């Protein structure tokens, strides 16, 4: 592998690479000499050298009131990587500690809803995997479903072992079935809502709706009978849909 590629993967820019390689080739040199060799202007070269010193891969000394720079031994690149990992670890810890504050600020200003589109069985599988992942770490492991008889089979065709995985993780679901069909499994609770047999209702083909951890997923069929899902992530929308579900649940 070319050394330029290695240094780029290390995280150096093209100009940083040019300055560093020029310094290795020249040995102990002044800013002017390094600048000319690297074909990078003097001011930028000086800033790059300061950055490389901070990384620990370049050092300097003064001689006769003039500053000279020298590349450290190549092994210092490994030490620099270790330092980067240590710094990233600290940054990660700081971010994890600050997540509650970020969420408070986000929710305080309404949080712009996030809308994602999923198509086909693979897309629906992604939604179901998100349901399992989202609910797995919740203290109250219950989510809510409006189960549409016209869409139900397409949903579970996308992940045939979904119910087994859900039960294994002790995730509960309350389901209001829109139309006939559907049974109880594991931690299920289910009620049925009969749809009036009037003109227009059957053509409506209600969506399969999943209400879970700040999100609402709507799954329906397109004109070619392929499943299509839309997931809206927003606390206010989630809370509203949950409130409506619980009202319907009590009154069925």
N, C-alpha and C positions, 0 to 999 in steps of 0.2 A: 504493500500500500504506500502511495506517495506521502512524503512527510507533510506536504501542504494539506492533504485530506485529513491526516491524523490531527494536525493542529486545528483544523476547522471543526472537527468533531469534538475536540477539547473545548472549543468555545471561542476561539480567536477569530477576529474579523480578517478580511484580506489584507488590510493595511497593517494590522497587528502582526500577522504572519510575516509580511514583507520586512518589517522592522526587526522582528525576532530572528529571522533567518539571516538577515544582513549582519546583525550583531554576532551571531554564532560564527559566521564566515570571517568577519573582521577581527574578532577578539576585542580587547579593550579599546574603546573608541569614543570620540566626542560626539555630541548631538549632530554637528554639521556633517561629519563623516558618515555617520549612520544614515542621516537623511538623504545624502547624495546616493549612497549605495542602495537604499530601499526605494528611492524615487518617490518619497513622501515628503511634503513640505516640513520645514523645520519645526514650526509650532506644533503641528499634529504629531510629529515624531517625538517631541518632548512629552506631550500628554500621554502618548502610547507607552513610552518608557516608564512613566510614573505608574501607569496601570499595571505594567508587567512586574514592576517592583512590588506593588501591593499583592500580586499573585505569588510572589516569592520565587519567580523564575529569572529575575534580572536583579543585579545589585549595582552600586556605584561607589566611587571614591573620588576624592579631590586631590589634584596634583598641580602645584604651581598655580593656585587660584583658578584652576580649570576643572570642570566636572567630566569624569569618564565613566562609561557604562560597560558592564560585562555580563554575559549570559552565565547563569548558574549551571551546574552540571545537569544533564538531561534527567537524572533521577528525581530532580525537584518537581518535575511535571506530575509525578505520582503523588507527591506530598500536596501539590496544589489541588489535585482532584479530591484527595481526602478532606482538605479544608473546604472545598466547595460543597461536598456532601454534608459536612458538619454544619456549614452555614445554612444549607437548605433544610436540614433537620430543625434548626432553630426557627427558621422562617415558618416551616410547617407547624411547629408547636405554637408559635405566636398566632397563626391564622386559626388553628383549631380553638385556641382560647378565646379568639375574638369573634367566632362564628355567631354566638348568641347576640352580640351587639350588632353585627351586620344584619342578622335576621330581623331584629327589632327595628332598625332603621328602614329596612326594606318594607316591612309590613306597615310601618307608620305612614309611609307615603303611598300606600295602596298596592304596591307591587304590581307591575304591569303583567297581565296574564300571559303565560307562555302557552302557545298552541302548536302541537306537533301532529303531523299526518302520518298514518301508517297504512300500508297497502298490502293486500294479499295475506296468505297464511303466515308468512314469515313476520310481517308487520304485526299481526294480531298476537303472535307468539311473544314478540318483544313487549307488548302491553302486558300480557299475562306474567311474564318474567318480572316486569317492573312491579306488578301487584305483590308478588311473592317477596321480592326484595324489600319493597317499601314497608310491608306489614310485618316482616320478620323481626324487626328490632323495636316494634311498638309495644308499649306496656299494655294497651287495650288492643288486642289483635282481632278486631272486628271491622269488616268493610261491608258495603251495601250494594245490592244489585237489583236492577230492573231487568228481568230475564225475558227477552222477546222470543216467542215460540218460533218465529220465522228466521231468527238469526242464531239461536242457541247452538245448534249442531255445528255451525261454521266456526263458532268461537272455540269450542273444545276440540275440534278437529285440528286446530293449530297447535295444541299441546294436549295430547291424549292423556298424559299422566299428571295433568295439572291438579286434579282433585287429590290424588295420592300425595303429591308434594305439599299441598296446602294442609292436609290432615296431619302429615308427618311433622309439620312446623307448628301445629296447634293453632292455625289461623282460622277464625270463625267468619261465617258469612250469613247475613240476613238477606233473603231473596224475596222479592215480590214478582211472581211470575205473571207476565202479561199474556194471557191465553193459556191453553191447556198444556200439560206435559211437564217434565222435570221432576226429579225426586230428591230425597234427602240423603246426604252423605256426611259422615264424620260430625263436624261441629255445626252443621247447617241448621238454620231455621228458615222455613219457607211458608209463604202465604200466596194465595192465588187471587188474581184480579181478572174477572171475566170481562171480555171486551164485548160491547153491544154489537149485534150482528145487523148493522145498518149500512147502507150504501156509503162508501168512502172510507169506512174504518179499516176494512181488510186491505184496501189499497194503500193505506197509510204505512203498514208494516213497521211497527214501532222499533226503535233502536234498542240494542242491548247496552245497558248503561251500568258502569262500575264506578262507585263512589268510594275513593280510598285515599287516605293520607294527603290531603291538600290538593287532590286531583280528581277530575271527572273524565272518564273515558266513554265515548259514544261509538258503538260499533254497529254498522249497518251493511247492506249489500248494494253494490252498484248495479247498473243496468245489465251487466254481464254475470250477475250473481256472485261476484267476487267480493270478499269481505274488505271493508274499509274502516279504519278507526281514527278518531280524532281525540287527542288527550289534551285537556285544558288544565293547566296548573295554576291555581289561584285560591288562596284561603277563603276569600269571601264567596266565590262561586261554590267551592266545596261545602262550606258551612250552610249555604242556602239550600243546596241539593240534599244535604244530609237532613236538614230541618224538614223539608218537604217529604222526604222518604219516611222519617220517623212519624210524621203526622199521618201519612197514608197507612203506615204499619199499624198504628193504634186504632185506626178506623175501618180496617178491613175485617 
